Amino acid sequence: MTDYSKFASVVSLVAFHPFKTAQAALENLNSITEGIVPDDLHAFITQVGLKGITLGVIENKLAAALTEAFPKMKLRVGPVVLEICRGIRAHFHKLVKSLPDETGEYF
């Protein structure tokens, strides 16, 4: 997970949608911890579509709710997903090039 070129050969960013406000992020987080698919996430998945894609999910309750909301969607839960999330955090700035860095410059 530390070598970006190796990581990028296994994982690719399909879509990204940042929260508009801190309040929206908090509301989504609270829903996820309660095992509820937030409206923002539901709309995002519906808009992007996940045909042929496996979605990695860390939260077991969220995975169960997503399976109920999207019965045909492929999900994966477990230690592999945790490792991939670590890689995403480490290489986030390379995966999402449209976000400004700390100086306000875009990557």
MODELLER restraints for C-alpha pairs under 7 A, 6 or more apart:
rsr = mdl.restraints
at = mdl.atoms
rsr.add(forms.Gaussian(group=physical.xy_distance, feature=features.Distance(at['CA:1:A'], at['CA:7:A']), mean=5.57, stdev=0.5))
rsr.add(forms.Gaussian(group=physical.xy_distance, feature=features.Distance(at['CA:1:A'], at['CA:87:A']), mean=4.94, stdev=0.5))
rsr.add(forms.Gaussian(group=physical.xy_distance, feature=features.Distance(at['CA:2:A'], at['CA:87:A']), mean=6.85, stdev=0.5))
rsr.add(forms.Gaussian(group=physical.xy_distance, feature=features.Distance(at['CA:4:A'], at['CA:91:A']), mean=6.73, stdev=0.5))
rsr.add(forms.Gaussian(group=physical.xy_distance, feature=features.Distance(at['CA:13:A'], at['CA:95:A']), mean=6.49, stdev=0.5))
rsr.add(forms.Gaussian(group=physical.xy_distance, feature=features.Distance(at['CA:19:A'], at['CA:25:A']), mean=5.76, stdev=0.5))
rsr.add(forms.Gaussian(group=physical.xy_distance, feature=features.Distance(at['CA:28:A'], at['CA:38:A']), mean=5.62, stdev=0.5))
rsr.add(forms.Gaussian(group=physical.xy_distance, feature=features.Distance(at['CA:31:A'], at['CA:37:A']), mean=6.57, stdev=0.5))
rsr.add(forms.Gaussian(group=physical.xy_distance, feature=features.Distance(at['CA:31:A'], at['CA:38:A']), mean=5.81, stdev=0.5))
rsr.add(forms.Gaussian(group=physical.xy_distance, feature=features.Distance(at['CA:32:A'], at['CA:38:A']), mean=6.89, stdev=0.5))
rsr.add(forms.Gaussian(group=physical.xy_distance, feature=features.Distance(at['CA:32:A'], at['CA:62:A']), mean=5.81, stdev=0.5))
rsr.add(forms.Gaussian(group=physical.xy_distance, feature=features.Distance(at['CA:35:A'], at['CA:61:A']), mean=4.43, stdev=0.5))
rsr.add(forms.Gaussian(group=physical.xy_distance, feature=features.Distance(at['CA:35:A'], at['CA:62:A']), mean=4.70, stdev=0.5))
rsr.add(forms.Gaussian(group=physical.xy_distance, feature=features.Distance(at['CA:35:A'], at['CA:65:A']), mean=6.09, stdev=0.5))
rsr.add(forms.Gaussian(group=physical.xy_distance, feature=features.Distance(at['CA:36:A'], at['CA:62:A']), mean=6.37, stdev=0.5))
rsr.add(forms.Gaussian(group=physical.xy_distance, feature=features.Distance(at['CA:36:A'], at['CA:65:A']), mean=6.08, stdev=0.5))
rsr.add(forms.Gaussian(group=physical.xy_distance, feature=features.Distance(at['CA:37:A'], at['CA:62:A']), mean=6.58, stdev=0.5))
rsr.add(forms.Gaussian(group=physical.xy_distance, feature=features.Distance(at['CA:37:A'], at['CA:65:A']), mean=6.15, stdev=0.5))
rsr.add(forms.Gaussian(group=physical.xy_distance, feature=features.Distance(at['CA:37:A'], at['CA:66:A']), mean=6.49, stdev=0.5))
rsr.add(forms.Gaussian(group=physical.xy_distance, feature=features.Distance(at['CA:50:A'], at['CA:73:A']), mean=6.78, stdev=0.5))
rsr.add(forms.Gaussian(group=physical.xy_distance, feature=features.Distance(at['CA:53:A'], at['CA:74:A']), mean=6.80, stdev=0.5))
rsr.add(forms.Gaussian(group=physical.xy_distance, feature=features.Distance(at['CA:54:A'], at['CA:74:A']), mean=4.81, stdev=0.5))
rsr.add(forms.Gaussian(group=physical.xy_distance, feature=features.Distance(at['CA:54:A'], at['CA:75:A']), mean=5.44, stdev=0.5))
rsr.add(forms.Gaussian(group=physical.xy_distance, feature=features.Distance(at['CA:54:A'], at['CA:76:A']), mean=6.72, stdev=0.5))
rsr.add(forms.Gaussian(group=physical.xy_distance, feature=features.Distance(at['CA:55:A'], at['CA:74:A']), mean=6.22, stdev=0.5))
rsr.add(forms.Gaussian(group=physical.xy_distance, feature=features.Distance(at['CA:55:A'], at['CA:75:A']), mean=4.84, stdev=0.5))
rsr.add(forms.Gaussian(group=physical.xy_distance, feature=features.Distance(at['CA:55:A'], at['CA:76:A']), mean=6.15, stdev=0.5))
rsr.add(forms.Gaussian(group=physical.xy_distance, feature=features.Distance(at['CA:56:A'], at['CA:75:A']), mean=5.81, stdev=0.5))
rsr.add(forms.Gaussian(group=physical.xy_distance, feature=features.Distance(at['CA:56:A'], at['CA:76:A']), mean=4.76, stdev=0.5))
rsr.add(forms.Gaussian(group=physical.xy_distance, feature=features.Distance(at['CA:56:A'], at['CA:77:A']), mean=5.97, stdev=0.5))
rsr.add(forms.Gaussian(group=physical.xy_distance, feature=features.Distance(at['CA:56:A'], at['CA:81:A']), mean=5.56, stdev=0.5))
rsr.add(forms.Gaussian(group=physical.xy_distance, feature=features.Distance(at['CA:57:A'], at['CA:63:A']), mean=6.03, stdev=0.5))
rsr.add(forms.Gaussian(group=physical.xy_distance, feature=features.Distance(at['CA:57:A'], at['CA:75:A']), mean=6.92, stdev=0.5))
rsr.add(forms.Gaussian(group=physical.xy_distance, feature=features.Distance(at['CA:57:A'], at['CA:76:A']), mean=6.18, stdev=0.5))
rsr.add(forms.Gaussian(group=physical.xy_distance, feature=features.Distance(at['CA:57:A'], at['CA:77:A']), mean=5.35, stdev=0.5))
rsr.add(forms.Gaussian(group=physical.xy_distance, feature=features.Distance(at['CA:57:A'], at['CA:81:A']), mean=6.73, stdev=0.5))
rsr.add(forms.Gaussian(group=physical.xy_distance, feature=features.Distance(at['CA:58:A'], at['CA:77:A']), mean=6.02, stdev=0.5))
rsr.add(forms.Gaussian(group=physical.xy_distance, feature=features.Distance(at['CA:58:A'], at['CA:81:A']), mean=6.59, stdev=0.5))
rsr.add(forms.Gaussian(group=physical.xy_distance, feature=features.Distance(at['CA:58:A'], at['CA:82:A']), mean=6.58, stdev=0.5))
rsr.add(forms.Gaussian(group=physical.xy_distance, feature=features.Distance(at['CA:67:A'], at['CA:73:A']), mean=6.97, stdev=0.5))
rsr.add(forms.Gaussian(group=physical.xy_distance, feature=features.Distance(at['CA:97:A'], at['CA:106:A']), mean=6.87, stdev=0.5))
rsr.add(forms.Gaussian(group=physical.xy_distance, feature=features.Distance(at['CA:97:A'], at['CA:107:A']), mean=5.07, stdev=0.5))
rsr.add(forms.Gaussian(group=physical.xy_distance, feature=features.Distance(at['CA:98:A'], at['CA:106:A']), mean=6.17, stdev=0.5))
rsr.add(forms.Gaussian(group=physical.xy_distance, feature=features.Distance(at['CA:98:A'], at['CA:107:A']), mean=6.65, stdev=0.5))
rsr.add(forms.Gaussian(group=physical.xy_distance, feature=features.Distance(at['CA:99:A'], at['CA:106:A']), mean=5.83, stdev=0.5))
rsr.add(forms.Gaussian(group=physical.xy_distance, feature=features.Distance(at['CA:99:A'], at['CA:107:A']), mean=6.91, stdev=0.5))
rsr.add(forms.Gaussian(group=physical.xy_distance, feature=features.Distance(at['CA:100:A'], at['CA:106:A']), mean=4.23, stdev=0.5))
rsr.add(forms.Gaussian(group=physical.xy_distance, feature=features.Distance(at['CA:100:A'], at['CA:107:A']), mean=6.54, stdev=0.5))
rsr.add(forms.Gaussian(group=physical.xy_distance, feature=features.Distance(at['CA:101:A'], at['CA:107:A']), mean=6.87, stdev=0.5))
